């Protein structure tokens, strides 16, 4: 029993070091990838252009016929256009095989 240290004998900095390590791990595995993903999505939405085939968050497939500052007009069928917020566009399907 003499060789064991109790919690009172531990360094007071050990708790701070462990908390710091947890914060660093949390940053590199959770926060940093999310910020990177948000940057990629923002660049994708800024790069949208007329004629791109896209998918909305609601699962609607369409072709961009007009782009405004915060919205896009999608053609989803012949003579059927809808106005969608740019934040609702999630994926570019221009390279996908069309049915």
C-alpha positions as CSV (number, residue, x, y, z in Angstrom):
1,X,0.0,0.0,0.0
2,X,2.9,2.3,0.4
3,X,3.7,2.4,-3.4
4,X,0.3,3.8,-4.4
5,X,-0.3,7.5,-4.7
6,X,-3.8,8.8,-3.8
7,X,-5.6,11.5,-5.8
8,X,-4.5,14.1,-3.3
9,X,-0.8,13.4,-4.1
10,X,-1.3,14.0,-7.9
11,X,-0.1,17.2,-9.5
12,X,-2.8,19.9,-9.6
13,X,-1.9,20.5,-13.3
14,X,-2.8,17.0,-14.4
15,X,-6.5,17.9,-14.6
16,X,-5.7,21.0,-16.7
17,X,-3.4,19.0,-19.0
18,X,-6.0,16.3,-19.5
19,X,-8.7,19.0,-20.2
20,X,-6.4,20.6,-22.7
21,X,-5.8,17.4,-24.5
22,X,-9.5,16.7,-24.7
23,X,-10.1,20.1,-26.2
24,X,-7.3,19.6,-28.8
25,X,-8.6,16.2,-29.8
26,X,-12.2,17.6,-30.1
27,X,-10.9,20.5,-32.3
28,X,-9.0,18.2,-34.7
29,X,-11.7,15.6,-35.0
30,X,-14.9,17.6,-34.8
31,X,-14.6,21.3,-35.3
32,X,-11.8,21.6,-38.0
33,X,-13.4,19.1,-40.4
34,X,-16.8,20.8,-40.1
35,X,-15.3,24.2,-40.8
36,X,-13.5,22.8,-43.9
37,X,-16.8,21.2,-45.1
38,X,-18.6,24.5,-44.7
39,X,-16.0,26.3,-46.7
40,X,-16.3,23.7,-49.5
41,X,-20.1,24.0,-49.6
42,X,-19.8,27.8,-49.7
43,X,-17.4,27.6,-52.6
44,X,-19.6,25.1,-54.4
45,X,-22.6,27.4,-54.1
46,X,-20.7,30.5,-55.3
47,X,-19.5,28.5,-58.3
48,X,-23.0,27.5,-59.5
49,X,-23.7,28.5,-63.1
50,X,-26.5,28.4,-65.6
51,X,-27.0,25.0,-67.1
52,X,-25.7,23.0,-64.0
53,X,-27.8,20.0,-63.0
54,X,-28.2,20.0,-59.3
55,X,-30.1,18.4,-56.4
56,X,-31.8,20.3,-53.6
57,X,-32.0,19.4,-49.9
58,X,-35.6,18.2,-50.6
59,X,-34.4,15.8,-53.3
60,X,-35.6,17.8,-56.3
61,X,-33.4,17.3,-59.4
62,X,-33.3,20.3,-61.7
63,X,-31.3,22.4,-64.1
64,X,-30.3,25.9,-63.2
65,X,-31.8,28.4,-65.7
66,X,-31.2,31.6,-63.7
67,X,-29.1,32.6,-60.8
68,X,-29.8,35.6,-58.5
69,X,-27.9,36.8,-55.4
70,X,-29.6,34.4,-52.9
71,X,-31.9,32.3,-55.1
72,X,-31.8,30.1,-58.2
73,X,-34.5,29.2,-60.7
74,X,-34.5,25.5,-61.4
75,X,-36.2,23.9,-64.4
76,X,-37.5,20.6,-63.1
77,X,-39.6,19.6,-66.2
78,X,-40.5,21.2,-69.5
79,X,-42.0,24.6,-68.8
80,X,-41.9,24.0,-65.0
81,X,-39.6,26.2,-63.1
82,X,-39.2,26.7,-59.3
83,X,-37.4,29.3,-57.2
84,X,-35.0,27.7,-54.7
85,X,-32.8,29.3,-52.0
86,X,-29.1,28.8,-52.9
87,X,-28.6,27.2,-49.4
88,X,-31.1,24.5,-50.6
89,X,-28.7,23.3,-53.4
90,X,-26.5,20.5,-52.0
91,X,-25.1,18.6,-54.9
92,X,-23.9,19.1,-58.5
93,X,-25.2,16.4,-60.8
94,X,-23.8,17.8,-64.1
95,X,-21.4,14.8,-64.4
96,X,-24.1,12.2,-63.5
97,X,-25.7,10.1,-66.2
98,X,-29.1,11.6,-67.2
99,X,-32.2,9.4,-67.5
